[in-house]
Amino acid sequence: MRTKAKGVLLIVVVVALCAPRICSANMYPGSECHGTPDFSVDLNNIEEIIRELASEKYMGRLPGTQGNWDAVEYVADYFRRLGLVCPESLDGYLQPYVQPVRMFRRAPELQIVDAVGNLVSNFNYVEQYAPAPMQGWMVSKEVVGKGVVLERLSHLDDMEDGKILLIPLPISESAADMHILYNRLASEDEDPPEFAGIVLETDIAEIGYFPVYGLISQDVEFQDRDAHLSSGPVIFKCDVDVFSRLVEASGCGLRIRMDWDFAVEDVIAANVVAVLLGPDGEVDEDHVIIGAHIDHMGSNFNGTYNPGAMDNASGMAAMMEIARLLAETAHRPRRAVVFIAFNGEEEGMWGSRYYSNNPCYPLDEAVMINIDNVGSKYDVPLVIEEYAMMLTSLVYHLYGIALQHGIDSEMGSGSMCDNASFALAGIEAVSLIHPDYSYGFHGPADTPDRVDARRVAEIVDIILNYLYSY
């Protein structure tokens, strides 16, 4: 292990020494820069794009909604004004495709009611509770029932049908216990009780809210678009305080009401694709793809929406600023650059998977750099993340450039960003990420004031250095 680590260090040092320096004046005021070309990253443009995409105008940019289409048109118009090329196979920079989305009709509700249905207590979605669907039981319906606490798994068979099962922390936080519980309730060989609903006590003290759920499986075998019509229970999570109130109310003869009204619908979405041609006026096989996802989690239907400033207006701003700088310089990179605003990332990378299967240009010798969730104001490193330990020269090259610029960075591995779609298609692909999920990730608090434009500009600088290193 020690010998291998030294080998990696040697590669990184060599890359760092060979990578050219490109000046970004707004990032490093007062510093000398002798590299060419001399780019000046516009922090105001980065901030403006983040504010725009995170604004109420787009209502969280959920695929299939008007807000998402308006965001798509905003980006397409930006590329059009820069004079970037639209691929011949597309119209207006848009690459339409179909994907499933969990569409809400109204906000979920968790309430305490009396015996005749009068409201006693109402709780706040996202802040105090959220749906917690499991595969096959993403049930859309209203249920009302008396709560019953599951003190031990062995008590399950003693419980009556139609109740709201309240699962306390010792069980809800045990993966083994929950696996046993769900298998027992889903068993076709036994006769488990049929609960109307399940509420899991959850400690959210560290983050203070429940992230909005959006993932939909890409595996057709497990994708049940009619799960919302199943006979399974409605499943919610709630915080510790709400759980204690539900337990107390159940002991006083009050009832629990749960309502989650949605359907999984196939919608038309679109990627936005624009091209900076190479010096020969072509897109050669060894082009560079720079991507960022444009979508987010949409409205909460309770007067709030999920702005998605860091996730991922920040990545979009970095990509769009790179596009501006390259479009305005006479000194083009040696390789063509394809810019892609991916849709459907939050539901399972649907847009990037569609492009990787239907590329506008052959992918054989291309490389892909994805930007997602950047600009944290907190002391978290930049992670240059590849797919599932497939370390490549691209990872080391970008890491070396980051070290050269004195940026706190590390190499990592993951499978839940858009670069994964391209890695699975057989090309080198990485994501640049600031892994900070304390700011309101997938919630209403992911606002532009949480994003540091200077750290977004660092991403711009790294990628520009990479593009001119060939």
Secondary structure as a PSIPRED ss2 file (coil, helix, strand):
# PSIPRED VFORMAT (PSIPRED V4.0)

   1 M C   1.000  0.000  0.000
   2 R H   0.000  1.000  0.000
   3 T H   0.000  1.000  0.000
   4 K H   0.000  1.000  0.000
   5 A H   0.000  1.000  0.000
   6 K H   0.000  1.000  0.000
   7 G H   0.000  1.000  0.000
   8 V H   0.000  1.000  0.000
   9 L H   0.000  1.000  0.000
  10 L H   0.000  1.000  0.000
  11 I H   0.000  1.000  0.000
  12 V H   0.000  1.000  0.000
  13 V H   0.000  1.000  0.000
  14 V H   0.000  1.000  0.000
  15 V H   0.000  1.000  0.000
  16 A H   0.000  1.000  0.000
  17 L H   0.000  1.000  0.000
  18 C H   0.000  1.000  0.000
  19 A C   1.000  0.000  0.000
  20 P C   1.000  0.000  0.000
  21 R C   1.000  0.000  0.000
  22 I C   1.000  0.000  0.000
  23 C C   1.000  0.000  0.000
  24 S C   1.000  0.000  0.000
  25 A C   1.000  0.000  0.000
  26 N C   1.000  0.000  0.000
  27 M C   1.000  0.000  0.000
  28 Y C   1.000  0.000  0.000
  29 P C   1.000  0.000  0.000
  30 G C   1.000  0.000  0.000
  31 S C   1.000  0.000  0.000
  32 E C   1.000  0.000  0.000
  33 C C   1.000  0.000  0.000
  34 H C   1.000  0.000  0.000
  35 G C   1.000  0.000  0.000
  36 T C   1.000  0.000  0.000
  37 P C   1.000  0.000  0.000
  38 D C   1.000  0.000  0.000
  39 F C   1.000  0.000  0.000
  40 S C   1.000  0.000  0.000
  41 V C   1.000  0.000  0.000
  42 D C   1.000  0.000  0.000
  43 L H   0.000  1.000  0.000
  44 N H   0.000  1.000  0.000
  45 N H   0.000  1.000  0.000
  46 I H   0.000  1.000  0.000
  47 E H   0.000  1.000  0.000
  48 E H   0.000  1.000  0.000
  49 I H   0.000  1.000  0.000
  50 I H   0.000  1.000  0.000
  51 R H   0.000  1.000  0.000
  52 E H   0.000  1.000  0.000
  53 L H   0.000  1.000  0.000
  54 A C   1.000  0.000  0.000
  55 S C   1.000  0.000  0.000
  56 E H   0.000  1.000  0.000
  57 K H   0.000  1.000  0.000
  58 Y H   0.000  1.000  0.000
  59 M C   1.000  0.000  0.000
  60 G C   1.000  0.000  0.000
  61 R C   1.000  0.000  0.000
  62 L C   1.000  0.000  0.000
  63 P C   1.000  0.000  0.000
  64 G C   1.000  0.000  0.000
  65 T C   1.000  0.000  0.000
  66 Q H   0.000  1.000  0.000
  67 G H   0.000  1.000  0.000
  68 N H   0.000  1.000  0.000
  69 W H   0.000  1.000  0.000
  70 D H   0.000  1.000  0.000
  71 A H   0.000  1.000  0.000
  72 V H   0.000  1.000  0.000
  73 E H   0.000  1.000  0.000
  74 Y H   0.000  1.000  0.000
  75 V H   0.000  1.000  0.000
  76 A H   0.000  1.000  0.000
  77 D H   0.000  1.000  0.000
  78 Y H   0.000  1.000  0.000
  79 F H   0.000  1.000  0.000
  80 R H   0.000  1.000  0.000
  81 R H   0.000  1.000  0.000
  82 L H   0.000  1.000  0.000
  83 G C   1.000  0.000  0.000
  84 L C   1.000  0.000  0.000
  85 V E   0.000  0.000  1.000
  86 C C   1.000  0.000  0.000
  87 P C   1.000  0.000  0.000
  88 E C   1.000  0.000  0.000
  89 S C   1.000  0.000  0.000
  90 L C   1.000  0.000  0.000
  91 D E   0.000  0.000  1.000
  92 G C   1.000  0.000  0.000
  93 Y C   1.000  0.000  0.000
  94 L E   0.000  0.000  1.000
  95 Q E   0.000  0.000  1.000
  96 P E   0.000  0.000  1.000
  97 Y E   0.000  0.000  1.000
  98 V E   0.000  0.000  1.000
  99 Q E   0.000  0.000  1.000
 100 P E   0.000  0.000  1.000
 101 V E   0.000  0.000  1.000
 102 R E   0.000  0.000  1.000
 103 M E   0.000  0.000  1.000
 104 F E   0.000  0.000  1.000
 105 R C   1.000  0.000  0.000
 106 R C   1.000  0.000  0.000
 107 A C   1.000  0.000  0.000
 108 P C   1.000  0.000  0.000
 109 E E   0.000  0.000  1.000
 110 L E   0.000  0.000  1.000
 111 Q E   0.000  0.000  1.000
 112 I E   0.000  0.000  1.000
 113 V E   0.000  0.000  1.000
 114 D C   1.000  0.000  0.000
 115 A C   1.000  0.000  0.000
 116 V C   1.000  0.000  0.000
 117 G C   1.000  0.000  0.000
 118 N C   1.000  0.000  0.000
 119 L E   0.000  0.000  1.000
 120 V E   0.000  0.000  1.000
 121 S E   0.000  0.000  1.000
 122 N E   0.000  0.000  1.000
 123 F C   1.000  0.000  0.000
 124 N C   1.000  0.000  0.000
 125 Y E   0.000  0.000  1.000
 126 V C   1.000  0.000  0.000
 127 E C   1.000  0.000  0.000
 128 Q C   1.000  0.000  0.000
 129 Y E   0.000  0.000  1.000
 130 A E   0.000  0.000  1.000
 131 P E   0.000  0.000  1.000
 132 A C   1.000  0.000  0.000
 133 P C   1.000  0.000  0.000
 134 M E   0.000  0.000  1.000
 135 Q C   1.000  0.000  0.000
 136 G C   1.000  0.000  0.000
 137 W E   0.000  0.000  1.000
 138 M C   1.000  0.000  0.000
 139 V C   1.000  0.000  0.000
 140 S C   1.000  0.000  0.000
 141 K E   0.000  0.000  1.000
 142 E E   0.000  0.000  1.000
 143 V E   0.000  0.000  1.000
 144 V E   0.000  0.000  1.000
 145 G E   0.000  0.000  1.000
 146 K C   1.000  0.000  0.000
 147 G E   0.000  0.000  1.000
 148 V E   0.000  0.000  1.000
 149 V E   0.000  0.000  1.000
 150 L C   1.000  0.000  0.000
 151 E C   1.000  0.000  0.000
 152 R C   1.000  0.000  0.000
 153 L H   0.000  1.000  0.000
 154 S H   0.000  1.000  0.000
 155 H H   0.000  1.000  0.000
 156 L H   0.000  1.000  0.000
 157 D H   0.000  1.000  0.000
 158 D H   0.000  1.000  0.000
 159 M C   1.000  0.000  0.000
 160 E C   1.000  0.000  0.000
 161 D C   1.000  0.000  0.000
 162 G C   1.000  0.000  0.000
 163 K C   1.000  0.000  0.000
 164 I E   0.000  0.000  1.000
 165 L E   0.000  0.000  1.000
 166 L E   0.000  0.000  1.000
 167 I E   0.000  0.000  1.000
 168 P C   1.000  0.000  0.000
 169 L H   0.000  1.000  0.000
 170 P H   0.000  1.000  0.000
 171 I H   0.000  1.000  0.000
 172 S H   0.000  1.000  0.000
 173 E C   1.000  0.000  0.000
 174 S C   1.000  0.000  0.000
 175 A H   0.000  1.000  0.000
 176 A H   0.000  1.000  0.000
 177 D H   0.000  1.000  0.000
 178 M H   0.000  1.000  0.000
 179 H H   0.000  1.000  0.000
 180 I H   0.000  1.000  0.000
 181 L H   0.000  1.000  0.000
 182 Y H   0.000  1.000  0.000
 183 N H   0.000  1.000  0.000
 184 R H   0.000  1.000  0.000
 185 L H   0.000  1.000  0.000
 186 A C   1.000  0.000  0.000
 187 S C   1.000  0.000  0.000
 188 E C   1.000  0.000  0.000
 189 D C   1.000  0.000  0.000
 190 E C   1.000  0.000  0.000
 191 D C   1.000  0.000  0.000
 192 P C   1.000  0.000  0.000
 193 P C   1.000  0.000  0.000
 194 E C   1.000  0.000  0.000
 195 F C   1.000  0.000  0.000
 196 A C   1.000  0.000  0.000
 197 G E   0.000  0.000  1.000
 198 I E   0.000  0.000  1.000
 199 V E   0.000  0.000  1.000
 200 L E   0.000  0.000  1.000
 201 E E   0.000  0.000  1.000
 202 T C   1.000  0.000  0.000
 203 D C   1.000  0.000  0.000
 204 I C   1.000  0.000  0.000
 205 A C   1.000  0.000  0.000
 206 E C   1.000  0.000  0.000
 207 I C   1.000  0.000  0.000
 208 G C   1.000  0.000  0.000
 209 Y C   1.000  0.000  0.000
 210 F C   1.000  0.000  0.000
 211 P C   1.000  0.000  0.000
 212 V C   1.000  0.000  0.000
 213 Y C   1.000  0.000  0.000
 214 G C   1.000  0.000  0.000
 215 L C   1.000  0.000  0.000
 216 I C   1.000  0.000  0.000
 217 S C   1.000  0.000  0.000
 218 Q C   1.000  0.000  0.000
 219 D C   1.000  0.000  0.000
 220 V H   0.000  1.000  0.000
 221 E H   0.000  1.000  0.000
 222 F H   0.000  1.000  0.000
 223 Q C   1.000  0.000  0.000
 224 D C   1.000  0.000  0.000
 225 R C   1.000  0.000  0.000
 226 D C   1.000  0.000  0.000
 227 A H   0.000  1.000  0.000
 228 H H   0.000  1.000  0.000
 229 L H   0.000  1.000  0.000
 230 S C   1.000  0.000  0.000
 231 S C   1.000  0.000  0.000
 232 G C   1.000  0.000  0.000
 233 P C   1.000  0.000  0.000
 234 V E   0.000  0.000  1.000
 235 I E   0.000  0.000  1.000
 236 F E   0.000  0.000  1.000
 237 K E   0.000  0.000  1.000
 238 C E   0.000  0.000  1.000
 239 D C   1.000  0.000  0.000
 240 V H   0.000  1.000  0.000
 241 D H   0.000  1.000  0.000
 242 V H   0.000  1.000  0.000
 243 F H   0.000  1.000  0.000
 244 S H   0.000  1.000  0.000
 245 R H   0.000  1.000  0.000
 246 L H   0.000  1.000  0.000
 247 V H   0.000  1.000  0.000
 248 E H   0.000  1.000  0.000
 249 A H   0.000  1.000  0.000
 250 S H   0.000  1.000  0.000
 251 G H   0.000  1.000  0.000
 252 C C   1.000  0.000  0.000
 253 G C   1.000  0.000  0.000
 254 L C   1.000  0.000  0.000
 255 R E   0.000  0.000  1.000
 256 I E   0.000  0.000  1.000
 257 R E   0.000  0.000  1.000
 258 M E   0.000  0.000  1.000
 259 D E   0.000  0.000  1.000
 260 W E   0.000  0.000  1.000
 261 D C   1.000  0.000  0.000
 262 F E   0.000  0.000  1.000
 263 A E   0.000  0.000  1.000
 264 V E   0.000  0.000  1.000
 265 E E   0.000  0.000  1.000
 266 D E   0.000  0.000  1.000
 267 V E   0.000  0.000  1.000
 268 I E   0.000  0.000  1.000
 269 A E   0.000  0.000  1.000
 270 A E   0.000  0.000  1.000
 271 N E   0.000  0.000  1.000
 272 V E   0.000  0.000  1.000
 273 V E   0.000  0.000  1.000
 274 A E   0.000  0.000  1.000
 275 V E   0.000  0.000  1.000
 276 L E   0.000  0.000  1.000
 277 L C   1.000  0.000  0.000
 278 G C   1.000  0.000  0.000
 279 P C   1.000  0.000  0.000
 280 D C   1.000  0.000  0.000
 281 G C   1.000  0.000  0.000
 282 E C   1.000  0.000  0.000
 283 V C   1.000  0.000  0.000
 284 D C   1.000  0.000  0.000
 285 E C   1.000  0.000  0.000
 286 D C   1.000  0.000  0.000
 287 H C   1.000  0.000  0.000
 288 V E   0.000  0.000  1.000
 289 I E   0.000  0.000  1.000
 290 I E   0.000  0.000  1.000
 291 G E   0.000  0.000  1.000
 292 A E   0.000  0.000  1.000
 293 H E   0.000  0.000  1.000
 294 I C   1.000  0.000  0.000
 295 D C   1.000  0.000  0.000
 296 H C   1.000  0.000  0.000
 297 M C   1.000  0.000  0.000
 298 G C   1.000  0.000  0.000
 299 S E   0.000  0.000  1.000
 300 N C   1.000  0.000  0.000
 301 F C   1.000  0.000  0.000
 302 N C   1.000  0.000  0.000
 303 G C   1.000  0.000  0.000
 304 T C   1.000  0.000  0.000
 305 Y E   0.000  0.000  1.000
 306 N C   1.000  0.000  0.000
 307 P C   1.000  0.000  0.000
 308 G C   1.000  0.000  0.000
 309 A H   0.000  1.000  0.000
 310 M H   0.000  1.000  0.000
 311 D H   0.000  1.000  0.000
 312 N H   0.000  1.000  0.000
 313 A H   0.000  1.000  0.000
 314 S H   0.000  1.000  0.000
 315 G H   0.000  1.000  0.000
 316 M H   0.000  1.000  0.000
 317 A H   0.000  1.000  0.000
 318 A H   0.000  1.000  0.000
 319 M H   0.000  1.000  0.000
 320 M H   0.000  1.000  0.000
 321 E H   0.000  1.000  0.000
 322 I H   0.000  1.000  0.000
 323 A H   0.000  1.000  0.000
 324 R H   0.000  1.000  0.000
 325 L H   0.000  1.000  0.000
 326 L H   0.000  1.000  0.000
 327 A H   0.000  1.000  0.000
 328 E C   1.000  0.000  0.000
 329 T C   1.000  0.000  0.000
 330 A C   1.000  0.000  0.000
 331 H C   1.000  0.000  0.000
 332 R C   1.000  0.000  0.000
 333 P C   1.000  0.000  0.000
 334 R C   1.000  0.000  0.000
 335 R C   1.000  0.000  0.000
 336 A C   1.000  0.000  0.000
 337 V E   0.000  0.000  1.000
 338 V E   0.000  0.000  1.000
 339 F E   0.000  0.000  1.000
 340 I E   0.000  0.000  1.000
 341 A E   0.000  0.000  1.000
 342 F E   0.000  0.000  1.000
 343 N C   1.000  0.000  0.000
 344 G C   1.000  0.000  0.000
 345 E C   1.000  0.000  0.000
 346 E C   1.000  0.000  0.000
 347 E C   1.000  0.000  0.000
 348 G C   1.000  0.000  0.000
 349 M C   1.000  0.000  0.000
 350 W H   0.000  1.000  0.000
 351 G H   0.000  1.000  0.000
 352 S H   0.000  1.000  0.000
 353 R H   0.000  1.000  0.000
 354 Y H   0.000  1.000  0.000
 355 Y H   0.000  1.000  0.000
 356 S H   0.000  1.000  0.000
 357 N H   0.000  1.000  0.000
 358 N C   1.000  0.000  0.000
 359 P C   1.000  0.000  0.000
 360 C C   1.000  0.000  0.000
 361 Y C   1.000  0.000  0.000
 362 P C   1.000  0.000  0.000
 363 L C   1.000  0.000  0.000
 364 D C   1.000  0.000  0.000
 365 E C   1.000  0.000  0.000
 366 A C   1.000  0.000  0.000
 367 V E   0.000  0.000  1.000
 368 M E   0.000  0.000  1.000
 369 I E   0.000  0.000  1.000
 370 N E   0.000  0.000  1.000
 371 I E   0.000  0.000  1.000
 372 D C   1.000  0.000  0.000
 373 N C   1.000  0.000  0.000
 374 V C   1.000  0.000  0.000
 375 G C   1.000  0.000  0.000
 376 S E   0.000  0.000  1.000
 377 K C   1.000  0.000  0.000
 378 Y C   1.000  0.000  0.000
 379 D C   1.000  0.000  0.000
 380 V C   1.000  0.000  0.000
 381 P C   1.000  0.000  0.000
 382 L E   0.000  0.000  1.000
 383 V E   0.000  0.000  1.000
 384 I E   0.000  0.000  1.000
 385 E E   0.000  0.000  1.000
 386 E E   0.000  0.000  1.000
 387 Y E   0.000  0.000  1.000
 388 A C   1.000  0.000  0.000
 389 M C   1.000  0.000  0.000
 390 M C   1.000  0.000  0.000
 391 L C   1.000  0.000  0.000
 392 T C   1.000  0.000  0.000
 393 S H   0.000  1.000  0.000
 394 L H   0.000  1.000  0.000
 395 V H   0.000  1.000  0.000
 396 Y H   0.000  1.000  0.000
 397 H H   0.000  1.000  0.000
 398 L H   0.000  1.000  0.000
 399 Y H   0.000  1.000  0.000
 400 G H   0.000  1.000  0.000
 401 I H   0.000  1.000  0.000
 402 A H   0.000  1.000  0.000
 403 L H   0.000  1.000  0.000
 404 Q H   0.000  1.000  0.000
 405 H C   1.000  0.000  0.000
 406 G C   1.000  0.000  0.000
 407 I C   1.000  0.000  0.000
 408 D C   1.000  0.000  0.000
 409 S E   0.000  0.000  1.000
 410 E E   0.000  0.000  1.000
 411 M E   0.000  0.000  1.000
 412 G E   0.000  0.000  1.000
 413 S E   0.000  0.000  1.000
 414 G E   0.000  0.000  1.000
 415 S C   1.000  0.000  0.000
 416 M C   1.000  0.000  0.000
 417 C C   1.000  0.000  0.000
 418 D C   1.000  0.000  0.000
 419 N H   0.000  1.000  0.000
 420 A H   0.000  1.000  0.000
 421 S H   0.000  1.000  0.000
 422 F H   0.000  1.000  0.000
 423 A H   0.000  1.000  0.000
 424 L C   1.000  0.000  0.000
 425 A C   1.000  0.000  0.000
 426 G C   1.000  0.000  0.000
 427 I C   1.000  0.000  0.000
 428 E E   0.000  0.000  1.000
 429 A E   0.000  0.000  1.000
 430 V E   0.000  0.000  1.000
 431 S E   0.000  0.000  1.000
 432 L E   0.000  0.000  1.000
 433 I E   0.000  0.000  1.000
 434 H C   1.000  0.000  0.000
 435 P C   1.000  0.000  0.000
 436 D C   1.000  0.000  0.000
 437 Y C   1.000  0.000  0.000
 438 S C   1.000  0.000  0.000
 439 Y C   1.000  0.000  0.000
 440 G C   1.000  0.000  0.000
 441 F C   1.000  0.000  0.000
 442 H C   1.000  0.000  0.000
 443 G C   1.000  0.000  0.000
 444 P C   1.000  0.000  0.000
 445 A C   1.000  0.000  0.000
 446 D C   1.000  0.000  0.000
 447 T C   1.000  0.000  0.000
 448 P H   0.000  1.000  0.000
 449 D H   0.000  1.000  0.000
 450 R H   0.000  1.000  0.000
 451 V E   0.000  0.000  1.000
 452 D C   1.000  0.000  0.000
 453 A H   0.000  1.000  0.000
 454 R H   0.000  1.000  0.000
 455 R H   0.000  1.000  0.000
 456 V H   0.000  1.000  0.000
 457 A H   0.000  1.000  0.000
 458 E H   0.000  1.000  0.000
 459 I H   0.000  1.000  0.000
 460 V H   0.000  1.000  0.000
 461 D H   0.000  1.000  0.000
 462 I H   0.000  1.000  0.000
 463 I H   0.000  1.000  0.000
 464 L H   0.000  1.000  0.000
 465 N H   0.000  1.000  0.000
 466 Y H   0.000  1.000  0.000
 467 L H   0.000  1.000  0.000
 468 Y C   1.000  0.000  0.000
 469 S C   1.000  0.000  0.000
 470 Y C   1.000  0.000  0.000
